[in-house]
Amino acid sequence: MKRQFHKMHGLGNDFVVLDGREQPIEMTPALAKALADRHLGIGCDQLILLEPSEHADVRMRIWNHDGGEVESCGNASRCVVALTGAGTLETGGGIVEGGKIGAEIEVTLPPPHFAWDEIPLNYPMDTARLPLGWGPLDHPMALSVGNPHLVFFVDDAAAIDLDSLGPSIEHDPAFPERINVNVASIRDGEIHLRTWERGAGLTLACGTGACATAVAAIVRKKVASPVRVHMRGGELTIGWAAGEPIRMRGSASHVFKGEIDLEQFV
Ligand SMILES: N[C@@H](CCC[C@H](N)C(=O)O)C(=O)O
């Protein structure tokens, strides 16, 4: 049976969104990976499935490009709010609130976690400044904004060879659920960010990466809130104060609507 899908993106971080609220869809890692494949499927960084929720307007489930199901996706949260008009989303990373502000979408993620076992790390460490390093990258902050992130501050994020460092950091045994890797530079009070995403590689933008990096930069007193975060695909504005949820504002774009026979992929 053919199913409708929406191709969307947030700053070039692209998604295939399927709606299983009325007619359920049985998603598997293999099906998600096949649909996300840019040669053999529709192609996307993350596959998003909408389901009914008892706790929010919509349940949003997320699979990475490699077929692994994960907890949170900041850019997709804005896209789902824009697509459905939902005010609340149930995600594996908690309830996300969202709404339209002018031409942009603002979503609010639950407060970040800094405890080593909540990120999670494999053993206790000072998460504010991990005693670890990989080549030119060292002493990152580790935190969870619903999903796990490392944030490295460097002089020039563009000069870091993330294509080779990203995979080894993502798969380091210190991180039992693997990890998203952010490298950031601060210029004129604003953040310039590149993210190696767990399960998706180098993307044009990462919403939760921008949130994690803004939180880390505010904790280390490198910037004030709200802060502008520049990525290759565009900009986000992130606001946060200790103990509070994280506010992220930016665009959400609908590219096209299509139909696909899911049976052909199983
Ligand atoms: N692109 C996303 C994050 C998607 C999930 C991430 N790769 C993970 O594995 O946690 C975003 O915009 O936040």
Ligand as a Chemical Component Dictionary entry (heavy atoms), coordinates in Angstrom:
data_LIG
# 
_chem_comp.id                   LIG 
_chem_comp.type                 NON-POLYMER 
_chem_comp.pdbx_formal_charge   0 
_chem_comp.three_letter_code    LIG 
# 
loop_
_chem_comp_atom.comp_id 
_chem_comp_atom.atom_id 
_chem_comp_atom.alt_atom_id 
_chem_comp_atom.type_symbol 
_chem_comp_atom.charge 
_chem_comp_atom.model_Cartn_x 
_chem_comp_atom.model_Cartn_y 
_chem_comp_atom.model_Cartn_z 
_chem_comp_atom.pdbx_ordinal 
LIG N1 N1 N 0 20.045 16.185 13.348 1  
LIG C1 C1 C 0 19.551 16.137 14.624 2  
LIG C2 C2 C 0 20.076 15.073 15.577 3  
LIG C3 C3 C 0 19.708 13.675 15.111 4  
LIG C4 C4 C 0 20.067 12.566 16.077 5  
LIG C5 C5 C 0 21.547 12.438 16.345 6  
LIG N2 N2 N 0 22.290 12.115 15.153 7  
LIG C6 C6 C 0 21.762 11.345 17.408 8  
LIG O1 O1 O 0 22.161 10.237 17.061 9  
LIG O2 O2 O 0 21.535 11.633 18.584 10 
LIG C7 C7 C 0 19.271 17.465 15.273 11 
LIG O3 O3 O 0 18.937 18.405 14.532 12 
LIG O4 O4 O 0 19.288 17.563 16.499 13 
# 
loop_
_chem_comp_bond.comp_id 
_chem_comp_bond.atom_id_1 
_chem_comp_bond.atom_id_2 
_chem_comp_bond.value_order 
_chem_comp_bond.pdbx_ordinal 
LIG N1 C1 SING 1  
LIG C1 C2 SING 2  
LIG C1 C7 SING 3  
LIG C2 C3 SING 4  
LIG C3 C4 SING 5  
LIG C4 C5 SING 6  
LIG C5 N2 SING 7  
LIG C5 C6 SING 8  
LIG C6 O1 DOUB 9  
LIG C6 O2 SING 10 
LIG C7 O3 DOUB 11 
LIG C7 O4 SING 12 
# 
